[in-house]
Amino acid sequence: MLAGLAKRSLVGTRWEEPLRYVHAKLTGHKGSLYDSQTIAVMRRVLRPGDIGVDVGSFEGAYLRHMIRLAPGVKHFAFEPNPDQFAKLQARFPGMNVYPYAIGSEPGSSLFHCMVEHPALSGLSARERELGNETRREIEVRVETLDRVLAHDLPVKLVKVDVEGAELGVFRGGLQMLRHQRPHVLFECGLGGMDHFGHGAGEIFDVLGGAPLRISLLADWLAGRSPLTRDQFIEQFERRLNYFFLAHP
């Protein structure tokens, strides 16, 4: 309980990242390690005046860091789950918060809201993994990053966590990626993207056309070389890591 209280009290401070790192080392929980590394990347990349884009914002944990590290601008957040969207609007007044799913082209799509585990909601039902999980299906508006974001907007960092639909996000934002060449933090793994019939090689090729390279977060932070195409596919297929950084 004491550790939980300490963790909550340090959220949003410079001690949050090392606390998450220590927690990951002690528990072996990769999620805490990814969180720590993500915050470290954001701290290095974002400066006042830079724009952050949070695709699949959910509760706005990373949006909060964008606001803290790059103050004085209106960051963008996208969250199609109506319950989470309403909370984001109330929690982050003045930010650009939209109830859209982000994809490769505008339109509408069925969105699967997972009742017991809302963080797993998405454009795919993911029945193989989620089985009889209680869900409700709603129709949501789909937009593209290229349509929503102005061409000259100084986008410096994009975070993408869309439960397997990341290829559509990149395809629909390719003009922005080519023009701004931001740093892109994204989740990508089996049990997500494969439900849409896509493979890791397609992600590598689309981002490479920006052109952006792909690294493990720890490797980029340490100044090590980016992944080759084969290495990225191996990370995906062997479930070695599921959070990556695309970068200039």
C-alpha positions in Angstrom: 0.0 0.0 0.0 2.8 2.4 0.9 4.5 1.7 -2.5 1.2 2.5 -4.2 0.8 5.8 -2.3 4.4 6.8 -3.2 3.9 5.9 -6.8 0.7 8.1 -7.1 2.3 11.0 -5.2 5.3 11.0 -7.7 3.2 10.9 -10.9 4.1 13.9 -13.1 7.4 14.6 -11.3 11.0 13.9 -12.3 11.0 10.9 -10.0 8.2 9.0 -11.8 10.5 7.6 -14.5 13.1 6.1 -12.0 10.3 4.8 -9.8 8.8 2.9 -12.7 12.2 1.6 -13.7 12.9 0.3 -10.2 9.4 -1.2 -10.0 10.0 -3.1 -13.3 13.3 -4.4 -12.1 11.9 -5.6 -8.8 8.7 -7.2 -10.2 9.8 -8.2 -13.7 6.7 -6.3 -15.1 7.5 -5.1 -18.6 4.7 -2.5 -18.6 6.4 -0.5 -15.9 9.7 -0.6 -17.8 8.0 0.5 -21.0 6.4 3.4 -19.1 9.7 4.4 -17.7 11.4 4.3 -21.1 8.5 6.1 -22.7 8.7 9.0 -20.3 12.5 9.2 -20.8 12.0 9.4 -24.6 9.4 12.1 -24.2 11.6 14.1 -21.9 14.4 14.1 -24.5 12.2 14.9 -27.4 9.7 17.4 -26.3 10.3 21.1 -25.8 8.0 24.1 -25.1 6.0 24.8 -28.3 6.2 21.2 -29.7 3.0 19.4 -30.4 2.3 15.9 -29.1 -0.4 13.6 -30.6 -1.9 10.8 -28.4 -3.6 8.2 -30.6 -5.6 5.8 -28.4 -5.3 8.1 -25.4 -7.6 6.1 -23.1 -7.1 7.8 -19.6 -4.6 10.4 -20.9 -1.5 9.2 -19.0 0.9 10.1 -21.7 -1.1 13.2 -22.7 -0.5 14.5 -19.2 3.3 14.2 -19.8 3.0 15.9 -23.2 1.3 18.9 -21.4 4.0 18.9 -18.7 7.0 18.7 -21.0 5.7 20.9 -23.8 3.5 23.5 -22.1 1.7 26.4 -23.7 0.3 24.6 -26.7 -2.8 22.5 -27.5 -1.9 18.9 -27.8 -4.1 16.3 -29.7 -5.7 13.2 -28.2 -8.0 10.7 -29.9 -10.2 8.2 -28.0 -13.2 6.5 -29.6 -14.5 4.8 -26.5 -17.3 7.2 -25.5 -16.8 6.7 -21.7 -13.1 7.4 -21.8 -13.6 10.3 -24.2 -15.9 12.0 -21.8 -13.4 11.6 -19.0 -10.6 13.0 -21.2 -12.6 16.0 -22.1 -13.3 16.8 -18.4 -9.7 16.1 -17.4 -7.9 18.0 -20.1 -9.9 21.2 -20.9 -8.3 23.3 -23.6 -6.7 20.3 -25.3 -7.7 19.0 -28.8 -9.6 15.9 -27.7 -11.5 14.0 -30.4 -13.8 11.0 -30.2 -12.4 9.5 -33.4 -10.7 6.2 -34.2 -7.7 6.9 -36.4 -7.3 4.9 -39.6 -6.1 4.8 -43.2 -9.1 6.6 -44.6 -12.1 8.5 -43.3 -15.4 6.9 -42.7 -17.0 4.9 -39.9 -16.4 1.5 -38.3 -17.6 -0.9 -35.6 -15.8 -0.3 -32.3 -15.7 -3.1 -29.7 -15.9 -1.7 -26.1 -14.6 -4.4 -23.7 -16.6 -4.0 -20.5 -14.3 -5.8 -18.0 -11.0 -4.6 -19.6 -11.7 -1.3 -21.4 -8.1 -0.8 -22.3 -8.4 -3.7 -24.7 -11.2 -2.0 -26.7 -10.6 -1.5 -30.4 -11.6 -1.9 -34.0 -11.1 -5.7 -33.8 -13.1 -8.0 -31.6 -9.9 -10.1 -30.9 -12.0 -13.1 -30.1 -9.1 -15.5 -30.0 -7.6 -13.7 -27.0 -10.6 -12.2 -25.3 -13.0 -15.1 -25.7 -16.3 -14.4 -23.9 -15.3 -11.0 -22.5 -18.4 -8.9 -22.2 -18.4 -6.3 -25.0 -20.7 -3.7 -26.5 -20.4 -2.7 -30.1 -20.8 0.9 -31.3 -20.4 2.8 -34.5 -17.5 5.3 -34.4 -16.2 7.9 -36.8 -12.9 7.1 -38.4 -10.5 10.0 -39.3 -6.9 10.2 -40.6 -4.1 12.1 -39.0 -3.4 13.8 -42.4 -7.0 15.2 -42.4 -7.2 16.3 -38.8 -3.7 17.8 -38.3 -2.7 20.9 -40.2 0.1 20.4 -42.7 2.4 22.9 -41.0 1.6 21.8 -37.4 4.9 21.3 -35.5 4.2 17.7 -34.5 7.3 16.5 -32.6 6.0 13.3 -30.9 3.2 10.8 -31.6 2.1 8.0 -29.3 0.1 5.2 -30.9 -1.7 2.5 -28.8 -4.6 1.2 -30.8 -4.8 -2.5 -30.1 -3.5 -3.8 -33.5 -4.8 -1.0 -35.8 -1.5 0.8 -36.0 -0.8 0.2 -39.7 -3.9 2.1 -40.6 -2.8 5.0 -38.4 0.5 5.2 -40.2 -1.0 4.9 -43.6 -3.5 7.7 -42.9 -0.8 9.9 -41.5 2.0 9.3 -44.0 2.0 12.9 -45.3 2.4 14.2 -41.8 5.1 11.7 -41.0 7.1 12.6 -44.1 6.7 16.4 -43.6 7.3 16.6 -39.8 9.3 13.4 -39.2 8.3 13.1 -35.6 9.3 10.6 -33.0 6.6 7.9 -32.9 6.1 5.7 -29.8 4.0 2.7 -30.8 2.7 -0.6 -29.5 3.0 -3.5 -31.9 2.7 -7.2 -31.3 1.0 -10.5 -31.9 -2.5 -10.7 -30.5 -3.2 -7.2 -32.0 -2.1 -6.4 -35.5 -2.4 -10.0 -36.8 -6.2 -9.8 -36.1 -6.2 -7.2 -39.0 -4.3 -9.6 -41.3 -1.1 -7.5 -41.2 2.5 -8.3 -40.4 5.4 -6.5 -38.9 7.2 -6.1 -42.2 4.3 -3.9 -43.4 4.8 -1.5 -40.4 8.6 -1.4 -41.1 8.1 -0.6 -44.8 5.4 2.1 -44.2 7.5 3.9 -41.6 10.6 3.4 -43.6 8.9 5.4 -46.4 8.6 8.4 -44.2 11.6 7.8 -43.8 11.8 6.8 -40.2 13.9 4.1 -38.5 12.7 1.8 -35.8 14.5 1.1 -32.5 13.8 -0.5 -29.2 13.3 2.2 -26.6 16.3 1.2 -24.5 18.5 1.1 -27.6 17.5 4.6 -28.7 18.1 5.9 -25.2 21.5 4.3 -25.1 22.5 5.6 -28.6 22.6 2.1 -30.2 21.8 1.2 -33.8 18.2 0.9 -35.0 16.6 -2.5 -35.9 16.9 -4.0 -39.3 13.7 -5.2 -41.0 14.5 -8.8 -40.0 15.3 -7.8 -36.4 12.0 -6.0 -36.1 10.0 -8.9 -37.5 11.8 -11.2 -35.1 10.9 -8.9 -32.1 7.2 -9.1 -33.3 7.0 -12.8 -34.1 8.9 -14.0 -31.0 7.1 -11.5 -28.7 10.4 -10.2 -27.4 9.2 -6.6 -27.1 5.9 -4.9 -28.0 6.7 -1.2 -27.7 9.0 0.6 -30.2 10.2 4.0 -31.2 10.2 5.2 -34.9 12.5 8.2 -35.3 14.5 10.2 -37.9 
